[in-house]
């Protein structure tokens, strides 16, 4: 069976679809170490993250029979909300398999968008198995969070928008994109959208399986007993061949950031951009602030989401000793 591959043409098609229903998410320009850096605020999407892009591109590609049967997805929250948002707009049923320990704000928002939520135990159950069984039982279409060509293309539409916005702001076209990475859907979509740019993926320490996979040349899963992380959106234990191959073919590299560096980035985003960014959405910024990715002209940093509850966000801002000074 021939498996459909994501393409740059598909990314451009997805960008055109998104442009018909939503304005571009804002682009902010701020200096770090005297260099103007562009920040794409996907945290300001209607459901608070970039995930609606891939969901919209995927669900609008379904035929009428498939739409009638609905969709099933699995997610800790942002993909859940993206699928629920797209499904509600298109008038089709959606079931979301979510970990029982998902942030309450993400679960409640998914329910508010009209989706059915099925909880599972992250430690003892497989979300993929549960979702596949539900999809088969209901005749629904399974919509993975990253292992899907339409989803990858849809996520890449953020970079298409950003490239245009950067030129309009008097900056160079993107020469280096720094992107948060869980399963790699956003990163691989960005790589397709920006064929001439350097791509750096950023993950939390201990969950940096894409970085290790790219270094090794083959897929390396997250090891046993990974450390706790506030980045619930980036807790992917194994990346897919689809996203890995796109990134590997581009010579993509990766870095890992600490929980302290992530907290510092959330604080910087509040102080400099007046934005609330969730931990997983702040990792790319954290890498630049911590000096793990050197600021350079033409740099695009994607702030992928802002769905965090007030208590967790307040705790992150209150950790004074995690604050990192801007690189000199």
FIDREN-699538 format. One record per residue (C-alpha): x, y, z. Coordinates in steps of 0.05 Angstrom, whole numbers, padded with zeros to 5 digits, always signed. Each point is the difference from the previous one (the first is absolute). Layout:
# residues N
XYZ/...
***
This chain:
# residues 328
+00000+00000+00000/+00026+00069-00019/-00001+00046+00061/-00013+00073-00015/+00059+00044+00016/-00005+00072+00026/+00025+00051-00051/+00015+00074-00004/-00058+00007-00049/-00045-00030+00053/+00026+00050+00051/-00017+00057-00047/-00070-00030-00011/-00009-00004+00075/+00021+00072+00008/-00051+00022-00051/-00055-00039+00037/+00019+00031+00066/+00002+00070-00030/-00073-00008-00021/-00024-00009+00072/+00051+00035+00045/+00045+00061+00000/+00075-00015+00008/+00023-00009+00071/+00041+00060+00023/+00075+00006-00012/+00041+00038+00052/+00070+00027-00011/+00047+00009+00059/+00075+00005+00008/+00043-00052+00035/+00074+00015+00003/-00011+00058-00047/-00032-00045-00054/-00072+00009-00023/-00036-00066+00009/-00070-00016-00025/-00048-00036+00047/-00062-00034-00030/-00054+00001+00054/-00040-00063-00014/-00022+00007+00073/-00050+00052-00025/-00039-00048-00045/-00074-00007+00018/+00013-00064+00039/+00068+00022+00025/+00048-00040-00043/+00023-00016-00070/-00035-00068-00001/-00064+00025-00032/+00041+00008-00065/+00013-00074-00010/-00069-00019+00025/-00034+00047-00049/+00042-00024-00059/-00014-00073+00018/-00074+00006+00015/-00016+00042-00062/+00033-00055-00042/-00052-00051+00023/-00057-00019-00047/-00073+00006+00021/-00006-00072+00023/+00062+00006+00044/-00025+00065+00029/-00065-00032+00019/+00035-00055+00039/+00046+00050+00035/+00071-00002+00026/+00040-00028+00058/+00064+00032+00026/+00048-00009+00058/+00033+00058+00035/+00020+00031+00067/-00037+00062-00020/+00021+00045-00057/-00013-00049-00057/-00063-00019+00037/-00024+00071-00002/+00022+00010-00072/-00040-00060-00024/-00059+00018+00044/+00001+00072-00027/+00003-00023-00073/-00053-00054+00010/-00048+00049+00033/+00010+00050-00057/-00013-00055-00052/-00057-00031+00039/+00028-00070+00009/+00007-00043+00063/+00068-00005+00035/+00026-00047+00054/+00065+00017+00035/+00041-00048+00041/+00035+00041+00054/+00045-00020+00058/-00034+00004+00067/+00054+00047+00024/-00007+00049-00058/-00004+00073+00023/-00071+00015+00021/-00002+00063-00042/+00013-00041-00063/-00050-00054+00018/-00054+00050+00016/+00012+00039-00063/-00005-00063-00042/-00066-00018+00032/-00025+00072-00010/+00013-00007-00075/-00049-00058-00002/+00047-00060-00004/-00009-00064+00039/+00060-00014+00046/+00024-00070+00018/+00052-00001+00056/+00057-00049+00006/+00059-00014+00047/+00063+00026-00032/+00044-00049+00039/-00038-00065-00012/-00042+00009-00063/+00014+00014-00074/-00036+00060-00028/+00014-00024-00070/-00033-00067+00013/-00061+00031+00034/-00009+00050-00056/+00008-00052-00055/-00052-00045+00033/-00049+00057+00007/+00010+00021-00072/-00011-00071-00025/-00062-00009+00043/-00031+00065-00023/+00024-00001-00072/+00034+00066+00014/+00064+00029-00029/+00060-00001+00045/+00036+00068+00001/+00070-00007+00031/+00033+00061+00031/+00062-00003-00046/+00004-00067-00038/-00044+00024-00057/+00019+00036-00065/-00059+00048+00002/+00014+00018+00072/+00073+00013-00015/-00018+00044-00059/-00051+00038+00041/+00050+00015+00055/+00049+00027-00052/-00049+00054-00019/+00024+00039+00061/+00069+00007-00032/-00031+00022-00067/-00036+00056+00038/+00062+00019+00039/+00044+00005-00062/-00047+00051-00030/-00006+00038+00065/+00075+00004+00009/+00010+00031-00068/-00056+00049+00014/+00035+00019+00065/+00064+00015-00038/+00036-00063+00023/+00035-00051-00044/-00041-00061-00021/+00009-00055+00052/+00071-00026+00000/-00004-00040+00064/-00064-00026+00033/+00002-00023+00072/-00060-00045+00014/-00029-00036+00061/-00003-00075-00013/-00041-00057+00029/-00016-00048-00057/+00028+00048-00051/-00062+00020-00039/+00012+00075+00007/+00075-00007-00012/-00007-00044-00062/-00055+00045-00027/+00046+00060+00011/+00057-00036-00036/-00045-00011-00060/-00025+00072+00001/+00070+00030+00005/+00044-00042-00046/+00060+00047+00004/-00001+00011+00076/+00040-00035+00054/-00047-00037+00046/+00014-00012+00074/-00048-00041+00042/-00004+00011+00075/-00024-00050+00052/+00000-00005+00077/+00059-00036+00030/-00013-00074+00006/-00053+00003-00054/+00047+00019-00056/-00010-00062-00042/-00004+00038-00066/+00068+00033+00015/+00031-00068+00015/-00033-00032-00060/+00026+00053-00047/+00070-00007+00030/-00002-00076-00006/-00031-00003-00069/-00056-00046+00022/-00060+00006+00047/+00018-00003+00074/-00058-00003+00049/-00002+00036+00066/+00036-00042+00052/-00031-00035+00060/-00023+00044+00057/+00008+00068-00033/+00002+00059+00049/-00061+00040+00018/-00013+00059-00045/-00050+00057-00001/-00003-00007-00076/-00061-00046-00003/-00007+00016-00074/+00069-00027-00016/-00002-00067+00036/+00005-00042-00063/+00036-00065+00014/+00017-00017-00072/+00000+00044-00063/-00029-00026-00065/+00038-00020-00063/-00040+00053-00037/+00024+00059+00041/+00070-00029+00011/+00013-00009-00074/-00021+00070-00018/+00046+00029+00053/+00058-00047-00012/-00001+00014-00075/+00008+00074+00017/+00060-00010+00046/-00040+00025+00059/+00034+00003+00068/-00029+00004+00070/+00013+00025+00070/-00030-00014+00068/-00019+00051+00053/-00009-00007+00075/-00063+00013+00040/+00035+00062+00030/+00015+00027-00069/-00072-00011-00021/-00026+00039+00061/+00048+00056-00017/-00027+00003-00071/-00072+00003+00025/+00020+00059+00043/+00036+00035-00058/-00061-00009-00044/-00043+00035+00052/+00049+00057+00010/+00022+00012-00072/-00059-00024-00042/-00058+00005+00051/-00018-00072-00018/-00020-00060+00041/+00037-00060-00028/-00007-00071+00025/+00063-00039+00017/+00001-00041-00064/-00013+00062-00041/+00059+00036+00032/+00056-00050-00014/+00024+00032-00064/+00005+00067+00034/+00035-00033+00058/+00054-00028-00046/+00015+00069-00028/+00000+00035+00068/+00045-00054+00030/+00050+00008-00057/-00010-00071-00026/-00021+00030-00066/+00038+00063-00018/-00043+00060-00021/+00010+00017-00073/-00031+00044-00054/-00060-00032-00033/-00017-00043+00061/-00071-00023+00011/-00021-00027+00068/-00067-00033+00005/-00040+00007+00065/-00045-00059-00012/-00052+00005+00055/-00027+00037+00060/-00047-00050+00034/+00021-00002+00072/-00040+00006+00063/+00008+00060+00045/+00030-00038+00058/+00055-00033-00041/+00016+00064-00036/+00005+00038+00066/+00048-00053+00028/+00044+00006-00062/+00004+00076+00007/+00014-00005+00074/+00063-00041-00007/+00048+00058+00005/+00065-00040-00004/-00018-00027-00070/+00002+00069-00031/+00052+00003-00055/+00030+00066-00022/-00002+00015-00074/+00064-00022-00035/+00049+00057-00003/
***
